[in-house]
Amino acid sequence: MSDGLIKMWVALSAIGLMFIAVMSISVSRMKLKGIIKHVITLFAYVCMIIAGILIVFVVLSGPVPE
């Protein structure tokens, strides 16, 4: 795989992690209570942090030469 294609997959996985984080936070705030709510919220924040690191990696790595 080329460098550009790898960066595309990394960015797409970061977007997927952000989607999972948003859905997890929404479910935990509306439907859950107790310790499960806190576990799901923690999972969502970890997903968002990992997604942010991946996006920073993609942006700071610069353009891919052809």
C-alpha positions as CSV (number, residue, x, y, z in Angstrom):
1,M,0.0,0.0,0.0
2,S,1.1,3.5,-0.7
3,D,1.7,6.1,2.0
4,G,-1.3,8.1,0.9
5,L,-3.6,5.1,1.2
6,I,-2.3,4.3,4.6
7,K,-2.9,7.8,5.7
8,M,-6.4,7.6,4.3
9,W,-7.2,4.5,6.4
10,V,-5.7,6.0,9.5
11,A,-7.9,9.1,9.1
12,L,-11.0,7.0,8.3
13,S,-10.4,4.9,11.5
14,A,-10.1,8.1,13.5
15,I,-13.4,9.3,12.1
16,G,-14.9,5.9,13.1
17,L,-13.5,6.2,16.6
18,M,-15.0,9.7,16.9
19,F,-18.4,8.3,15.8
20,I,-18.2,5.5,18.3
21,A,-17.3,8.1,21.0
22,V,-20.2,10.3,20.2
23,M,-22.7,7.4,20.2
24,S,-21.3,6.0,23.5
25,I,-21.5,9.4,25.2
26,S,-25.1,9.8,24.0
27,V,-26.2,6.4,25.2
28,S,-24.4,6.7,28.5
29,R,-26.0,10.0,29.3
30,M,-29.5,9.1,28.2
31,K,-30.0,5.4,29.0
32,L,-27.5,4.2,31.6
33,K,-26.9,4.6,35.3
34,G,-24.4,3.7,37.9
35,I,-21.0,2.2,37.2
36,I,-21.8,1.1,33.7
37,K,-22.4,4.8,32.8
38,H,-19.0,5.7,34.0
39,V,-17.3,2.8,32.2
40,I,-18.9,3.6,28.9
41,T,-18.1,7.3,29.3
42,L,-14.4,6.4,30.0
43,F,-14.4,4.2,27.0
44,A,-15.8,7.1,24.9
45,Y,-13.2,9.5,26.1
46,V,-10.4,7.1,25.4
47,C,-11.7,6.6,21.9
48,M,-11.8,10.4,21.4
49,I,-8.2,10.8,22.7
50,I,-6.9,8.1,20.4
51,A,-8.8,9.6,17.4
52,G,-7.3,13.0,18.2
53,I,-3.8,11.6,18.3
54,L,-4.4,9.8,14.9
55,I,-5.7,13.0,13.3
56,V,-2.7,15.0,14.6
57,F,-0.5,12.3,13.1
58,V,-2.2,12.6,9.7
59,V,-2.2,16.4,9.7
60,L,1.4,16.8,10.9
61,S,2.9,14.2,8.6
62,G,2.3,16.5,5.7
63,P,1.4,15.8,2.1
64,V,2.4,12.6,0.4
65,P,4.8,12.9,-2.6
66,E,3.5,11.4,-5.8
